[in-house]
């Protein structure tokens, strides 16, 4: 079989930030007509490398080649001129603009007429199998449609080399399959595609080859067809790692919290939760699935006392705690912990070390005008040892830690408060395999202690393996509460889009 032409080749790429070596002599090549997956733990150097290819950073050492020609990529515009387009995990679209207005936004030179632009967008859509209404405003689009616009944006600018960062993080299984069909069509059209993802099943499904990074170095580049999930993980981590998630049977199950007809408005006045009812039980993990923005954030914050409700009740052992402040909820003797999705915004103070972040949970328990930091320091040291947190010291600002270590700090602090209700929002988002499985083990330990755990997640495979029941939200409504052991990923995907409403009323 004839080898495809090299699209991008990185040779000896090194990048340092102060004393930290982010990339250390990295070797990478992607060819036209192939999909290359880039794998590595958090902190392995994936993002730094892609930022150099897309012109955000510049390498300290080494050379980048495009079409076998040495190039200097000093800016994103340089990357664009070389036919490189990066599609970020967080979309960069103007909500009030239409698809074609977003596609053409920022392109140099005289703009084509609306008629010409519409024809160009339709031609690109047909060529790559992309379905989009050119005149549809972004604020009316699904997540999948927005991603399609992002892809069309880089194709319109002439990109033949595409980099996708965690492209399926917020997609349903059906939307993921649709995206993969698009990527296969792009491969057939001769594009070179680099996909960054932590989901090994997707790597095995979509890629031709895999390049694995560890601690800033290239470990290997392998043919995907010759690998499985276990062998990929072993190369990423450097040792054998179990990829099975335990699901211990719930014991002595009792209702801890009952949510009844809960309706919540968002700050902009729109409905975030619409007549939501369910129960949370001790000794079980209740998963919450839904497309991003389906009410997950409002659900967490309302139960935790951070957001007022319009209607309904939240009964803790039959006492309504709705619209009470977090302090009032604590004063009632309710042991509740909330792990928000915004780790360094709502969860921790980025400029503080572990010790002071521990104090945020316990300073109200102190007596007198002075705060005793010693217990918090001891707790921080205990968590470093127990959870294998990598940090220069417990006084080092947490913003200098990797995402996995930040999440361990946050979850560890909440667990040490010994809650009987633990609410976690996307606790493994952006984390590597090893860090993720550490978090799953911690949650199962709490479950076995009789804690009621709410797990809001986006990886349906994990939800099905880890949780006992799964509640599905769509546009603020509950479209299903199902037994995880007897439900398929496809069924949940249909409920996430509202196409399948088979809500099961729980036995009270």
N, C-alpha and C positions, 0 to 999 in steps of 0.2 A: 504494500500500500504506500502510495506517494505521501511524503510528509508535507504538511501544510507550511506555508510561509510564516515566518516569525512576525508577529504584530508588535509585541513589546517584549524586550529582554532587559532585565536588571542584572548587572554584574558588579559584585562586591559593594553593594549599597550599604553605607554606614551613616547613621544619624544619631547624634548625642544631644541631650538637653542637660547642660551642666555636667554633673557626674553620672547621669543616667544614660546608658547606652540603649537606645530604643531599637535600632537596627544595627546588626553587627555582621557586615559582609554578606548581605542577603543576595541569593541567586533566585531568579524567577523568570519564567518565560510563558507567554500565552500566544497561541497561534491563531491565524484567521481560520474560521470554520470550526472552532472548538469552544467548549465551555470549561473553564478552569475554576475549580473551587479553591478558596483560600481558607485554611483551617488553622486554628491556634487558640490557646487559652487567652484569657484577659491579660493584657500586658505583654503579649508575645510579639507585638510590633506590626500587626496587620494594618491598623488604621494609619500609623505613621508612614508605612510604605505606600499605601494608596494615596495619601495626601501628597507625597512626592511625585507620584505618577500624574496626579491631577493638578499639580502646580501650586499647591498651598505651601508646602515646605520644599527646601532644596537640599539634596544630599551633601554631607560633609566629605564623603569619599565615594568612589565608584562611578559607574556610568549607566545611564538609561539609553537604550536603543529603541527607536521606532522604525519599523521596516528595515531592520539591520543597519540603520544609520544612527550614529551617536547624536543625541540631542540635549539641549539644555531647556528644561521646562521651568521657567522663572515665574509663571503666573497661570491662573486658570485659563486665561485667553490663549496663552501659548499651547496649553493642552488641547483646547478646542480647535485651534488651527492645525494641530497634528492629528485631528480626528478622534480625540479621546473625550468621552463623556462619562461623568459620574452621577449616579442616581442615588441620592442620600436616603437614609432611613426616614428622616423627617422631611417631608415634601417642602419644596420652596416655590409655592404657587401663590398668586394673588387671588383670593377667594372671590372677589366681585367681578373678576375678568372671566371671559369665556375660555374654552379650551384653546382655540386658535390664537386668541390674544396673548395667553400665557406662552404658547409655543413660539411666537414671534418676538416676545418681549426681550429687549436687550440685544437683538441682532443688529450688527452695524449696517450702514448703507441705507438706501431708500427702501421703504417698506412696499411690498406688493399691494395691489388693491385687495379689497375684501374678497372679491370674487376669485382672484388669482390665488390668494392665500387659502381659501376654502378648497379649491381644486388641488393645491399642493398637499394639504393635510389629508385629503381623501386618498390621493395617490399613495402617500406614505403608509396610510392605514391599510390599504389593499395589499401593498407590497409585503408588509410584515405581519399581516393578519391581526391588526389592531383595530378594535371597534370603539369608535368614539364619535359623539355628536360635536362637530367643530364649534357650534354656537352655544353649547350648554355651559352655563356658569359653573365655576368650580364648587361654589357652596352647595350646589344641588347634586354633586357627584358622590358616589360611593368611594371607599378607600381604593378599591381596585381601579376605578375609572381615573382617579387622581394619579395613580401610579402609571397608568397608560399615557396620560398627558406628559408626565415626566420623561417617559421613554421617547415619546414623539418629539419632545423639546430637543433632546440630544441628537436624535436622528435628523431633525430638520437642519441642525447646524453641521451636518455632514459627518457625524461620528460613525466610525466603523469599529471602534474599540470601546466597549461599555463595561463600567464597573458598577455593580449593584451591592449596596451595603444593607445586609439583613432585609432583603426585599419582601419576605413573607411574614414578617413579625406580626402584622396586624391583619393578615388575610385569612379568610375562611378556607377550608380544604378545597372547595370548588373554585375559589378565586386563585388559589395557589396553582391548581392544575391548569387554569386558564393562562396564568403568567408563564408557567413552564412551556406551554404550547407556543407562546409568543417567543420565548428564548430559543426554543428548538428551531422555529422558523427563521429567527435572526442568524442562528448558526448555519442553517441551510443557505442563507443569503450571503454567507461569507464573513459575517461579523466575528470578532473575537470578544468573548464575554468572560469577565471575572466576577464570580459571585462569592460574597462573604456571608457565611451563615454558621450558626452553632448547631443547626438541626442536621444530624448525621443522615437521617433517612432521606432528606432532600438532597444532600450531597451525593448519595449513592444513586438517587433517581435521575438527577439532571446533569451531572458533570461527566466529562470525558477523562480528565485528569485532576489530581488533587495535589496542591503544594501545601506542606505542613510546616508551620513556624513554631519554634519553642524558644522562649527567652531571647527574642530578637534575632535568632539564627534560622536559616533554612535547614530543616531536618531531612526532608526528602520530597521528591515529586514522583507520584505513583499513578499508574493506570487505575481508574476507579473500578473497573470490572474485576480487578484482582484483589480488591479490599472488601472488608465488611466493617460494621460499626465498631466492633471490639478492637480490630487491628488499627483503625484510624485513631481511636481514643488512646490506645497504648503509645502510638507515635507522638501524639499531641502532649500527653502527660509525662511520658518517659517510663511508665510502668503499667502493669495490668490494672484495669479499673472495672468493677462490676457495674453493668449498665441496667440492672434491674431495680425497680422502685418497690419497696415493701408496701403492702397495704394490710396492716394488722386489722383483725376484726374488731369493730367497736364493742366495748363492754360497758354494762350498766348505763345504757344510753338514757339520758333524760333531757327534756327540753330546757335549754338555758335561756334562749331569747326567742320571742315570737314577734314577727313583723306583720302588721295587719293594715291592709289597704293604704299603704304608704304612698303619698304623692308629694313630690319635692320639685320646687322651681329652681332653675339655674339662676345665677346672678343677672343674666340678660333677660329674665322673665319667661324664657321657654321652659317646657316641662322636662325635667331630668329623670324623674321616676313617676310612673303612671299606675297607681293602684296596685302596688307590689305587696304580695303576701307570701311568707314562708317561715319556716322555723329553723333554728340552729340548735344542734344537740351536743351534749357533752360526749367526749370520746369519739368524735367523728370529724372528718374533714369534708366540709361542704365547698365544692368548687363553684366558681362563677365564671361562665363563658359569655362572650359577646364581642361583636366588632367594637373597635375603639370608639368611645363616646356614646355607648349604649346605656349609660347610667351607673357604671361601675364606681366612678369617682364619687358621685352623689350618694350612692349607697353607703360606702365606707364612711364618708364624712358626716352623714346624718346619724348613723349609729354611734359614732365616736363623739357626737355632741358638737361638731364643728360647723354644721350647716342646719338651719331651721327647716322644718317641714311645713307644708301647706295643710295636709290632711293625714289622718291615720294614727297609728300607735306603734310604739316599740316597747314591748313588755319584757322586762327582765324579772324572771320569777314572778310574773303577773303584775309587776309594778311598772307603770308607764314612765319611761325615762326620756320620752321625746321632748325636744327643745330645751333640755337641760344642758348646762355648760359642761365641758370636760371636768372641771373642778367639782361641780355639783355631783356628777356621776361618780367620781372617786370618793367624795364625802359620803355617798350612800353605801359605800363599802363594796362597790362593784369593781372587780378586778378585770379590767379590760385593757388590752394592748393593741395598738394600731400601728402597723408598719406601712407607711404611705409609699406610693410609687415614686414620689419626688424625694429621694433619699437625702440630698444635700440642700433641700429647700424646706420641706416640712419635717423631715426626720431628724437630721443632724445639723449642727452648725459647722460649716466647712472649715472656718478658720480656727476652730477649737480642736484640742487633742481629745483622745478617748476619755481621759479623766473627767474633763469638764462636760463632755457629752453624756457621761454617766450621771453627772449631777443634775442635768436637766430633768431627769425622771424622779429624783429623790430629794432635791434641796428643800422642798416644803416640809419634809419630815424633821428637819433640824430645829434646834432650840437656840434662842439667843441671836444676837446680831451678826455673829460670825459663822461662816460656812466651814464645816469640817470636811476637807477634801480627802482625808485618808481612806475612808471606806470606799469612795468612788475610785480612788487610785488602785486599791486592792481588787475591786471588781474588774477594772480594766485589765489588770495583769492576769486575772483569772480567765477572762475571755480570750486574751491573746494565746494563752496556753491551751485552753479547752478547744478553741475553734481554729487553731493554727493560723491566726491572723498575722499577716506579714506587715510589720511597721517598724521603723527605727526605734520607736519608743512610745509610751502611752501619752506623752505630751506633744507628739508630732501632730500637726494639723491633719484632720482626716481627709482633706481635699487632696493630699499628696498620696493617698492610698489608691490602689486599683479598685474598680467597681465591685469585684467579688469581696474584697476585704471590707469595704465600706458597708456592704450589705450584711456581712457577718457581725460587724459592730452594732448595727441597728437592730438586727433580729436578736442577737445575743442580749442586748440591754433589755429589750421587751420581755424576753423569756425569763430573765433573771428576776423580773418583778413578780413572777409566779402568778400569771393571769389564769382565770378560768374561761376567758373568751379572748382569742387571738385573731385579729383581722389583718390579713396580709394582702397587699396590692402589688401584683407583679414582682414577687420577691426574687425571681431569678432572671428578670429581664436584662439581656445583655451580658449575662454571666456565662463563663465557659462550662464545659461538662463537669469537671471536677468540683468547682464551686457550687454548681446547681445541685449535684447529688448530696453535697454536705448540707445544703438547705433542706432538701427533702427529708434527710435523716433527722434533722432537728425538729421539723414539723411532726414527723411520726413519733418522736420521743414525747412531744407535748400531747399528742393524741392518746398515747398509751397511759399518760398520767391523768386522763379524763378531761383535758382541755378541749373546748369546742373551737375548732379552727376553721376560719373562712379563708379560702385560697382563691384569689382572683388571678387568673392566668390567661395566657394567649396561646400556649402550645397545647393543642387538643390531645396529643398523645400522652403528655404528662398528666393532664387533667383526668384522663381515663384510667391511667395507672395508679395515680396517687390518691384520688378522692373517692369517697364513699357514695356521695350523691353530687349531681351537677345541676345547678340552676342556670338557665340560659336567658339572657336579656337581649331584647331587640327594641331599639327606640324607646327605652325606658320601661318597657313592659316585660313581664315574665312569660316566655313562650314555651317553657318546659322545665320541669324538675324531675330528673331521671336517675335511675340506678346506674352508676358508672360501669359496673361489671357487666351489664347487659345492654349497653348502648354502643352504637358505632360512631366513628368520627364523622361520617357522612350525615348521619341523622342530626348530630349537634350542629354541623355546618348549615343544614337546612333551617334549623330553628333559629340560628344566629341571623339569618337573612329574613326571617318571618315567613318563610314559605311552608313551614311545618309547625303547626301549633298543636302540641299534644300535652298541654299542661296537666300534670298529675297533682291532684290535691293531696297534700300530706295528711296523714292521720294525726290529728291533734292529740 
